[in-house]
Amino acid sequence: MTRALEGVKVLDLSRVFSGPWAAQMLADFGADVIKVERPGRGDDVRHQGYPMPDRDGKPSRETSSFVAMNRGKKSLTLDISRPEGQELVRQLAQKADIVIENFKAGDLRRYGLDYASLSALNPRLVYCSITGFGQTGPYSHLPGYDPIFQSMSGLMSVTGVPDGEPGAGPVKAGYSVSDLTAGFYAVSAILAALRHRDQISGVGQHIDLALLDAQIAAISHIGMNYLASGKLPARMGSASQITAPFRAFACRDGHLMVAVGNDSQFRSFCNVIGLPALADDPRFDTNPKRAAAQADLSRLIEPAMLARTVTDWNEALAAANVPCGPIYTLDQVFEDPQVRHREVLGSVDHPALGAMPVVRNPIHFSATPIAIGLPPPMLGEHTADILRGELGLSDAAIERLHAEGIV
């Protein structure tokens, strides 16, 4: 079966989340991805997260954070701080279509592995640099992790419990949203640059992607609401800035998320919960009015929602085409019949762990289906194969590199 990026070669010099996430998606699409890691230690996320259980259910050296970002890749351990290690990277880059790196701006220049150096050897190279603040500007030299960009992008200013309520204050999203957002933008940019190279110019280019820029862009309509109105958005908890009722409501045994998006849905919602008069109340009969008066509207809705269970309300509202859903814990997520039908959870055979679960890529191509390929690699698992197969090194040469600590 041919996959969408069959024949495309990726050299993944990145670590932690943003770059590896992008490279993993390219691997899902069929690209051949070589992940370069430090000898002995590897990617930092090999030491973060929970130990994966081995075949006997005991903790292994493989971690949940690493396997989440690195399926489909081959692992090559290589010391790029040493001249011979740098030369091996240059040789691999001459055979690659794509390089992904997320070192601090300028770090790879001192090794001769920056875009200018590698594109001189391979003009067709698409080189994607992912950094916290970008390649230019007063902050370009600074390091940063996901919470910094959630805070500086404005995301945390609109996330959390509203002022005046118990627990009020800014809250970060529950996962590394800015890292993964940057990874998504990186894949889009890389594919666009490949198309330009292959169909228009014949040469590659440098992609300069900053996590801060990407997260500001991803705020999208919230940012535009401010630019249009000049009004700073407030933290709304689970509610919406622009429509109502659009929030989690307490039910008899838990919470249900209700997302009413228009006047017709509001009328249906009111009928189901036994408050049909609300749909004709002049305070709430249009969406802008409901958004402006949602505190009053919520006070009227809340007692009705407490009368029944989450399951009861979910079934009744769904039958009336009112968007809603239970707030799942992760064990419930993977047991949901829709999630099971879509085969979101897959499995791959790992050489040390046996059959291990993976969350599959959510894209369904009609002509080039995504198949789970290689399992997340063990550190240096493919070093000899890559040096032998890609660069033609002899066994004796590989043994010398090992002995000298270069690989």
HELIX and SHEET records of a PDB file:
HELIX    1   1 SER A   18  ASP A   28  1                                  11    
HELIX    2   2 ASP A   44  HIS A   47  5                                   4    
HELIX    3   3 SER A   64  MET A   69  1                                   6    
HELIX    4   4 PRO A   83  LYS A   95  1                                  13    
HELIX    5   5 ASP A  107  TYR A  111  5                                   5    
HELIX    6   6 TYR A  115  LEU A  121  1                                   7    
HELIX    7   7 ASP A  146  MET A  152  1                                   7    
HELIX    8   8 MET A  156  VAL A  158  5                                   3    
HELIX    9   9 VAL A  177  HIS A  196  1                                  20    
HELIX   10  10 ARG A  197  SER A  201  3                                   5    
HELIX   11  11 LEU A  211  ILE A  219  1                                   9    
HELIX   12  12 HIS A  221  SER A  229  1                                   9    
HELIX   13  13 ASP A  263  VAL A  272  1                                  10    
HELIX   14  14 PRO A  276  ASP A  280  5                                   5    
HELIX   15  15 ASN A  287  ALA A  292  1                                   6    
HELIX   16  16 GLN A  294  MET A  305  1                                  12    
HELIX   17  17 VAL A  310  ALA A  319  1                                  10    
HELIX   18  18 LEU A  330  VAL A  333  1                                   4    
HELIX   19  19 PRO A  337  HIS A  341  1                                   5    
HELIX   20  20 THR A  383  GLY A  389  1                                   7    
HELIX   21  21 ASP A  395  ALA A  403  1                                   9    
SHEET    1   A 6 LYS A  73  THR A  77  0                                        
SHEET    2   A 6 ASP A  32  GLU A  37  1                                        
SHEET    3   A 6 LYS A   9  ASP A  12  1                                        
SHEET    4   A 6 ILE A  98  GLU A 101  1                                        
SHEET    5   A 6 VAL A 126  THR A 131  1                                        
SHEET    6   A 6 HIS A 206  ALA A 210  1                                        
SHEET    1   B 2 PRO A  51  PRO A  53  0                                        
SHEET    2   B 2 PRO A  59  THR A  63 -1                                        
SHEET    1   C 2 GLY A 160  VAL A 161  0                                        
SHEET    2   C 2 GLY A 169  PRO A 170 -1                                        
SHEET    1   D 3 PHE A 246  ALA A 250  0                                        
SHEET    2   D 3 HIS A 255  ALA A 259 -1                                        
SHEET    3   D 3 CYS A 324  PRO A 326 -1                                        
SHEET    1   E 2 LEU A 345  HIS A 350  0                                        
SHEET    2   E 2 GLY A 354  VAL A 359 -1                                        
END                                                                             
